[in-house]
Amino acid sequence: LFISPLADEGVKIRLTTPLESKPFVLMTLDCLERFGIKVEYSKDLREFEVSKQEYKPTKYRVEGDWSSASYFLALGALSGEVKVENLNPESWQGDKIILNLLRDMGALVKVDKNSVTVRGSRLNPIRADLSNCIDLLPTVAVLAASADGVSELVGIERARIKESNRVSAVREGLEKMGIKVQEERNRLIIAGSRPKGSAIDTKGDHRIAMAFSILGSVVGETIINDAECVSKTFPQFWDILKSIGSEVEIDGE
């Protein structure tokens, strides 16, 4: 979509497979419109037509990232209280749905114009379809591990082809922490309990590292291997985690 306006004869796009991560398409369309590009598209977002056009200069403010924020919002739900700033509550970002998921699980969520505060509470189990927010799988899974009951996470098959097979990586990590997990192709069933600290193999996956470090901050000493993998999306992660009170030791420093 971004390159289509530069083609000599324009471009038509027709999807032949189911659309997943719909919010990313909506974000793209919104960005194109802000830079003066008109896109014709069907209501179901399966067909797009873009004529040859020129981008127009504009002022564009890059939002805070809801995916990165989700880890600290989850920490608030699992502990005392955490406030995350520079978040747009009107964002097109799909991972903004973490707010609804936290509320459904019983966390206390306060949304202001430019920040979100989450306060811990006893967490309820949840049934969640994550097909449009697949990067939240590790975050929601560690929340489910601490909930009072059995949670079901569906729409997760695409997580198997991320930086790791995240479905299996999540199951393996939770099992090491004493949580019973049933893994299916497109579903995880997680029996919430009292997780305990353990050694977690991140598979070199930044989201596995960040999610399990949040859980480890609450349940006890947890060893995260390949800690530097967080630099792919969040190089300041460990520094921020330290700054809000978690005890973090990094080998080699």
Backbone torsions as a table, in degrees:
resi	resn	phi	psi	omega
1	LEU	NA	-40.6	-178.4
2	PHE	-66.5	-35.7	-176.2
3	ILE	-88.9	-16.3	-174.6
4	SER	-57.3	-40.5	-179.3
5	PRO	-62.2	-17.6	-176.9
6	LEU	-90.5	-7.6	178.9
7	ALA	-72.3	145.4	-175.5
8	ASP	-61.1	-35.9	-175.6
9	GLU	-116.7	16.6	-177.8
10	GLY	74.3	177.3	-174.1
11	VAL	-141.6	140.4	169.9
12	LYS	-114.2	134.3	-179.8
13	ILE	-122.5	129.2	175.6
14	ARG	-130.5	123.2	-179.9
15	LEU	-76.4	138.4	177.5
16	THR	-112.0	-1.7	177.7
17	THR	-128.1	162.3	-179.6
18	PRO	-58.6	140.9	178.3
19	LEU	-80.2	123.6	173.6
20	GLU	-120.9	161.0	-175.4
21	SER	56.1	45.8	179.3
22	LYS	-50.0	-39.2	-178.5
23	PRO	-57.3	-30.9	178.7
24	PHE	-66.2	-34.7	176.5
25	VAL	-68.2	-43.1	178.9
26	LEU	-62.7	-39.7	176.7
27	MET	-62.1	-40.9	180.0
28	THR	-64.7	-45.1	179.1
29	LEU	-62.4	-39.9	178.6
30	ASP	-64.4	-42.3	179.3
31	CYS	-64.2	-44.2	179.0
32	LEU	-59.6	-42.6	-179.9
33	GLU	-62.4	-39.3	-179.9
34	ARG	-65.7	-25.5	178.0
35	PHE	-99.7	18.4	171.3
36	GLY	83.5	14.6	-178.5
37	ILE	-98.4	129.2	177.9
38	LYS	-98.6	130.8	179.3
39	VAL	-125.6	127.1	172.5
40	GLU	-90.3	132.0	-179.2
41	TYR	-151.3	154.7	-179.7
42	SER	-77.9	159.2	-178.0
43	LYS	-61.4	-31.5	-178.8
44	ASP	-87.1	5.6	178.6
45	LEU	56.3	40.7	178.1
46	ARG	-111.4	-15.1	178.7
47	GLU	-133.6	136.3	-178.1
48	PHE	-136.5	144.9	175.5
49	GLU	-137.3	125.7	-177.5
50	VAL	-128.2	120.4	177.6
51	SER	-84.8	168.0	178.2
52	LYS	-65.3	125.0	-177.2
53	GLN	-146.7	170.1	175.6
54	GLU	-114.8	135.2	174.8
55	TYR	-67.4	140.7	177.5
56	LYS	-107.5	137.4	179.8
57	PRO	-64.3	147.0	178.6
58	THR	-156.9	172.8	172.4
59	LYS	-96.3	127.9	-176.8
60	TYR	-133.9	121.0	-179.9
61	ARG	-96.1	119.6	179.2
62	VAL	-75.5	124.9	-176.7
63	GLU	-72.9	160.8	166.4
64	GLY	-63.8	152.4	-172.7
65	ASP	-93.3	116.6	-178.7
66	TRP	-68.1	-30.3	178.3
67	SER	-62.5	-47.5	178.8
68	SER	-66.5	-38.2	-179.6
69	ALA	-65.8	-27.2	-173.4
70	SER	-57.9	-33.2	-177.9
71	TYR	-65.6	-42.3	-178.5
72	PHE	-77.5	-30.8	173.2
73	LEU	-64.8	-39.8	176.7
74	ALA	-64.2	-38.6	178.0
75	LEU	-60.7	-38.9	176.2
76	GLY	-60.8	-40.9	-179.8
77	ALA	-68.1	-28.6	-176.8
78	LEU	-91.8	-11.8	-174.4
79	SER	-131.5	-120.0	-176.9
80	GLY	-96.0	-84.8	-178.3
81	GLU	-153.6	137.4	177.6
82	VAL	-134.7	135.1	176.1
83	LYS	-115.3	128.0	179.3
84	VAL	-115.6	126.0	-177.8
85	GLU	-99.9	170.4	178.9
86	ASN	62.8	43.7	174.3
87	LEU	-118.8	131.0	-180.0
88	ASN	-92.0	111.3	-178.8
89	PRO	-68.3	-12.2	178.6
90	GLU	-101.3	12.4	-175.1
91	SER	-62.3	152.8	171.7
92	TRP	-81.2	-9.8	-175.4
93	GLN	-59.2	130.0	-176.9
94	GLY	-64.5	-31.4	-176.0
95	ASP	-74.6	-2.9	171.7
96	LYS	-60.4	-20.5	-179.9
97	ILE	-63.4	-10.5	175.1
98	ILE	-54.9	-30.4	178.6
99	LEU	-62.8	-46.1	178.8
100	ASN	-64.4	-40.5	-179.4
101	LEU	-64.8	-41.8	178.2
102	LEU	-63.6	-42.9	177.8
103	ARG	-62.3	-44.2	179.9
104	ASP	-60.4	-29.8	-179.4
105	MET	-86.4	-3.4	174.9
106	GLY	101.6	0.7	177.4
107	ALA	-71.1	152.7	178.4
108	LEU	-92.0	118.6	-173.5
109	VAL	-120.4	126.4	176.5
110	LYS	-119.2	124.5	-178.2
111	VAL	-111.4	122.5	174.0
112	ASP	-109.0	-177.7	-174.7
113	LYS	-58.2	-37.9	-173.8
114	ASN	-133.9	17.4	-178.1
115	SER	-155.5	163.4	177.4
116	VAL	-134.0	134.3	176.2
117	THR	-117.9	130.9	178.2
118	VAL	-122.0	131.3	179.1
119	ARG	-117.1	140.5	-176.1
120	GLY	-69.4	154.2	177.3
121	SER	-159.8	172.8	172.2
122	ARG	-64.9	129.1	-174.4
123	LEU	-92.9	137.2	176.0
124	ASN	-89.9	152.2	172.8
125	PRO	-66.8	164.0	-174.5
126	ILE	-144.3	150.8	166.2
127	ARG	-113.5	119.0	-173.1
128	ALA	-134.3	133.7	172.0
129	ASP	-93.2	114.3	-174.4
130	LEU	-103.2	16.6	-174.2
131	SER	-62.3	-28.3	179.2
132	ASN	-100.7	5.1	177.9
133	CYS	-146.5	52.6	-168.3
134	ILE	-63.1	-26.6	179.8
135	ASP	-69.4	-13.3	178.9
136	LEU	-81.8	-6.2	-175.7
137	LEU	-51.7	-53.3	-178.8
138	PRO	-60.9	-38.7	-179.3
139	THR	-64.0	-49.2	-178.6
140	VAL	-66.8	-34.0	180.0
141	ALA	-64.2	-41.7	180.0
142	VAL	-71.5	-28.7	172.5
143	LEU	-66.1	-45.0	-180.0
144	ALA	-61.7	-32.2	-179.6
145	ALA	-63.3	-24.5	-178.8
146	SER	-103.9	3.2	-178.5
147	ALA	-79.5	159.8	179.1
148	ASP	-89.0	75.4	179.1
149	GLY	144.4	-169.6	-174.5
150	VAL	-99.9	126.2	178.1
151	SER	-106.9	152.9	179.7
152	GLU	-128.9	119.5	179.2
153	LEU	-111.6	119.6	-175.6
154	VAL	-121.7	173.9	-178.9
155	GLY	68.4	36.0	-170.1
156	ILE	-114.3	4.1	-172.9
157	GLU	-57.2	-37.3	-177.3
158	ARG	-65.6	-19.2	177.8
159	ALA	-67.0	-12.6	178.9
160	ARG	-73.6	-15.5	-177.5
161	ILE	-117.1	32.0	173.5
162	LYS	-89.7	-152.5	180.0
163	GLU	-61.3	-23.6	172.0
164	SER	-142.1	176.9	166.9
165	ASN	-77.8	89.9	-170.9
166	ARG	-66.1	-29.4	179.2
167	VAL	-62.0	-50.4	179.7
168	SER	-69.2	-37.6	180.0
169	ALA	-63.5	-39.9	176.9
170	VAL	-64.2	-46.6	-179.9
171	ARG	-59.5	-48.3	-178.1
172	GLU	-60.4	-43.1	-179.5
173	GLY	-64.4	-44.7	-179.6
174	LEU	-66.4	-38.8	178.3
175	GLU	-62.8	-37.7	177.0
176	LYS	-63.5	-26.6	180.0
177	MET	-92.6	11.6	173.6
178	GLY	88.1	15.6	-177.6
179	ILE	-101.7	135.5	177.5
180	LYS	-81.9	127.2	-176.9
181	VAL	-135.0	134.4	173.0
182	GLN	-108.2	120.2	-178.7
183	GLU	-102.7	127.5	171.8
184	GLU	-123.7	173.4	-175.1
185	ARG	-55.8	-44.0	-173.2
186	ASN	-124.2	22.4	-174.9
187	ARG	-156.9	144.1	169.2
188	LEU	-122.5	133.3	174.0
189	ILE	-112.8	119.2	-171.6
190	ILE	-118.9	120.3	177.8
191	ALA	-90.8	102.6	-178.5
192	GLY	-61.4	146.1	-178.5
193	SER	-159.8	-139.9	177.1
194	ARG	-116.1	92.8	-179.5
195	PRO	-61.4	152.1	176.8
196	LYS	-125.1	155.6	-178.9
197	GLY	-60.3	149.8	-178.8
198	SER	-160.2	-177.0	173.8
199	ALA	-98.8	124.8	-174.4
200	ILE	-110.9	127.7	173.8
201	ASP	-88.7	111.0	-176.5
202	THR	-77.5	-11.3	-173.4
203	LYS	59.3	21.3	-177.0
204	GLY	72.4	18.7	-174.7
205	ASP	-102.7	118.3	-176.5
206	HIS	-58.0	-37.8	-176.5
207	ARG	-74.5	-32.4	173.7
208	ILE	-65.3	-44.2	-180.0
209	ALA	-60.1	-47.0	-175.6
210	MET	-70.2	-42.9	-178.4
211	ALA	-63.7	-46.3	-177.2
212	PHE	-73.4	-25.2	175.2
213	SER	-69.1	-33.3	176.1
214	ILE	-64.0	-46.8	178.3
215	LEU	-64.3	-41.0	178.8
216	GLY	-62.4	-31.6	178.7
217	SER	-61.8	-24.9	-174.9
218	VAL	-99.5	-38.4	-169.5
219	VAL	-95.0	-14.4	-179.9
220	GLY	134.0	176.9	-172.7
221	GLU	-52.9	122.8	-178.9
222	THR	-131.6	133.1	179.2
223	ILE	-101.2	124.7	179.8
224	ILE	-110.7	114.7	178.6
225	ASN	-82.2	163.9	-178.5
226	ASP	51.6	43.6	-175.1
227	ALA	-58.0	-28.6	-177.4
228	GLU	-69.9	-9.4	-178.9
229	CYS	-64.1	-18.1	179.5
230	VAL	-65.6	-17.1	-177.7
231	SER	-63.5	-16.1	179.5
232	LYS	-59.4	-40.7	-176.9
233	THR	-127.4	-18.3	-170.8
234	PHE	-149.8	69.1	-175.0
235	PRO	-62.1	-22.3	-179.5
236	GLN	-91.1	6.4	-171.7
237	PHE	-54.6	-50.9	-175.2
238	TRP	-66.1	-37.1	178.3
239	ASP	-63.8	-42.1	179.8
240	ILE	-68.2	-40.6	179.1
241	LEU	-60.3	-40.9	175.9
242	LYS	-62.6	-43.4	-172.2
243	SER	-64.8	-22.4	-179.2
244	ILE	-101.1	12.5	169.4
245	GLY	112.8	-7.1	177.8
246	SER	-75.4	142.5	177.2
247	GLU	-86.6	112.4	-175.9
248	VAL	-124.7	125.6	173.2
249	GLU	-121.0	128.6	-179.1
250	ILE	-113.8	120.5	179.3
251	ASP	-58.4	135.9	177.5
252	GLY	96.5	-5.6	178.9
253	GLU	-106.4	NA	NA
